[in-house]
Amino acid sequence: MRSIVAVAALGLLLGAAACGGDTTPQTQPSKDKGSGKLEIWADPKRTAALKPFAEQFGKENGVQVEVKEIAENLQQTFVTASQQGSGPDVVVGAHDWIGNLVQNSAIDPVNLTAAQKSGFEASALKAVTFNGQVYGAPYAMENLALIRNTELVPTAPASIEDLVKAGQDLKAAGKVSEILCLQVGAQGDAYHIYPFFASAGGSLFGSTSSGDPDPKNVTVGSADSVKAFTKLKELGEQGSGALKTSIAAENSIASFAGKKCAFLVSGPWATKDIKAGGVKYDISAVPGFAGGKKATPFLGVQAFFVASKAKSKALAQEFVANYVTNKDVAKALYDAEPRPPALTAAIAVVKTSDPDLEKFLAAGKDGFPMPAIPEMAAIWGPFGQAEVAVVKGEDPSTAAAAAQTAILATLKK
């Protein structure tokens, strides 16, 4: 793997380039240095990868750049800091934050040229567009897939039922200790269980006439969603045992890498540890229930946002619009953490060396874009609690109704 610093230096010797790797800058580095400092907030996964680029940008613009790691609740921490006037200039996060951030006047639109916009995957650009404006510079896309140990399971299962049967047989033979590694944890995980939930007919919101999620119609407690929670109960700890609260974010990937399970539902970020564990693996779409709907994973986009109350706003726009949209930077960020790039030019580069990329993209082709509406923030906690309840064997209708009530109560505040 090439050094991140080397890649960044190679791509950026001539200054911030336009997307697609064109060496002609769209704009000259800003002369407005604001406070003389650019502060970037990111989660632990991205902080280390960003630091070399931040340092290079600082040298090119004659400013100090700090990348600050926010270990927990980055979105809320950013909103609170923004309201207090103590936030960063740039924040890195998921596209589904946008509705909440815009509602709280925490971010500004990003000044991308038409040429830059055309260089992104259409789904990535759509994800960061809210109320007709582009609010982030997307750099990576992600979706879940089924990753399987090919030494234990040579062929991808056609359904969830086939997957569970294969896992049960392997467990009975003493070859694995878990049927499936899909993180649930003590708090639940709506993101990871959503493909199963959707296949069983469950939903979060109704749809508007344009096909977008309707925030006025929460459907977590609907009859169809109760049926979906019932399916999850059947897979839970008092059912087949495929879903367990003991499988959490901290151990799901490690368990697969340690050959404790033959199936893992995860994303591109898992492959680094899997390869380190020496597991022979393949990637395919998450299967659905037999006779059910497709197991549509959420489609997510990671993006850079410009803070509305940035102390160095011109520098922030320069960094977000022209610096991190360079294909060499996108490639190096991919090398640091393998998620499909949002830049088509970077995808073309990565595909030549990483066959996993196309497999993850294929697994997400029927995915459901994560709703970017502010109301989505009210879903996670109550849904997760309902998931945990049914996985432990509690009544699905009671769990779904409690989640619906909690979500609606939050939305009324």
WOMO-V181104 format. One record per backbone hydrogen bond with DSSP energy under -1.0 kcal/mol. NH is the residue of the N-H (numbers start at 1). CO is the residue of the C=O. Records with the same first field share a line. If there is no record, write none. Layout:
NH: CO ; CO
This chain:
7: 3
8: 4
9: 5
10: 6
11: 7
12: 8
15: 12
21: 18
33: 31
36: 33
38: 64
40: 66
41: 90
42: 68
46: 43
47: 43
50: 46
51: 47
54: 50
55: 51
56: 52
57: 53
58: 54
59: 55
60: 56
61: 57
62: 58
63: 58
64: 36
66: 38
68: 40
70: 42
77: 73
78: 74
79: 75
80: 76
81: 77
82: 78
83: 79
84: 80
85: 82
86: 81
89: 39
90: 39
91: 305
92: 41
93: 303
95: 301
97: 94
98: 95
99: 372
101: 97
102: 98
103: 99
104: 100
105: 102
106: 101
108: 306
110: 134
112: 110
117: 113
118: 114
119: 116
120: 117
121: 342
125: 121
126: 122
127: 123
128: 124
129: 126
130: 133
133: 130
135: 128
137: 304
139: 302
140: 302
141: 340
142: 300
145: 266
146: 284
147: 264
148: 282
149: 262
150: 280
153: 149
160: 288
163: 159
164: 160
165: 161
166: 162
167: 163
168: 164
169: 165
170: 166
171: 167
172: 168
173: 169
174: 171
175: 170
177: 260
178: 260
181: 263
184: 247
185: 247
193: 189
194: 190
197: 193
198: 194
199: 195
200: 196
201: 198
202: 197
206: 217
208: 212
211: 208
214: 206
217: 214
219: 204
222: 219
226: 222
227: 223
228: 224
229: 225
230: 226
231: 227
232: 228
233: 229
234: 230
236: 233
237: 391
239: 236
240: 234
241: 236
243: 235
247: 244
251: 248
252: 248
255: 251
256: 252
257: 253
258: 254
259: 256
260: 255
264: 147
265: 181
266: 145
270: 267
271: 268
274: 270
275: 271
276: 272
277: 273
278: 275
279: 274
282: 148
284: 146
292: 289
293: 199
296: 294
299: 368
300: 142
302: 140
303: 93
304: 137
305: 91
307: 89
308: 106
310: 307
316: 312
317: 313
318: 314
319: 315
320: 316
321: 317
322: 318
323: 318
324: 319
326: 323
330: 326
331: 327
332: 328
333: 329
334: 330
335: 331
336: 332
337: 333
339: 337
342: 139
344: 119
347: 343
348: 344
349: 345
350: 346
351: 347
353: 350
354: 350
357: 354
359: 355
360: 356
361: 357
362: 358
363: 359
364: 360
365: 362
367: 364
368: 297
370: 299
376: 373
377: 374
378: 375
379: 376
383: 379
384: 380
385: 381
386: 382
387: 383
388: 384
389: 385
390: 386
391: 387
392: 388
393: 390
394: 389
399: 395
400: 396
401: 397
402: 398
403: 399
404: 400
405: 401
406: 402
407: 403
408: 404
409: 405
410: 406
411: 407
412: 408
